[in-house]
């Protein structure tokens, strides 16, 4: 997969926001919902900011979040700083004016129903994806995740938990990071995405980009490699990722 390279995260985010805005408008003209799959974290932040600045018409837009932390068999309090629902409300849906009923998250009490819900709406028009810097996790799918996995509750890998300490600064110690999460599966991403864009920027993502550029198919030991098997898949990166061994791509 040959990447599309942008000068910096802001340029990448502006270009992706422009694409989403155009697709949202096309869906509206066809009188159908537009379903956007969204990760949390630093990688998509510039895209969400640029999309909010554009203020597209969103009465038909559905936000499908990828995962949520789970403690004691239940999703964590949405007011906690590391809540994915809090992130969705404050960073994505809130600035766009999308109400809670069109912000979806998987339910740890009935996780497999999430795949059915996504299928019932016709799938995800565009799934934005991001990869863990140290272990290649996508959503909360850890290394070793089978290709046929669907939405489920998983035990989080320690590497994934450490990555989340960088994503959510309030998580100061590893013990602060929950040990479980509910997450879309690898097959959920592949089966239900009409198109997908993997976002990676910064020197810390150079290793993951190298894995993705070389991927011919899904490698369970680097779950983000599922992008190689998604329909209409693209890899969008910035120039900083080229400052490492990737100068050759």
Secondary structure, DSSP 8 states (H G I E B T S, - for coil): ---EEESSHHHHHHHHHHHHHHHHHHHHHTT--EEEEE--SSTTHHHHHHHHHHT---TTEEEEE-EEEEETTEE--TTSTT-HHHHIIIIIIHHHT--GGGEE---TTSTTHHHHHHHHTT-BSEEEEE--TTT--BTTB-TT--TT--SEEEE--HHHHHHHHHHSTT--SGGGS-SEEEE--HHHHHHHBS-EEEEE-SGGGHHHHHHHHH-SS--TTSGGGGGGGSTTEEEEEEGGGGGSGGGG-
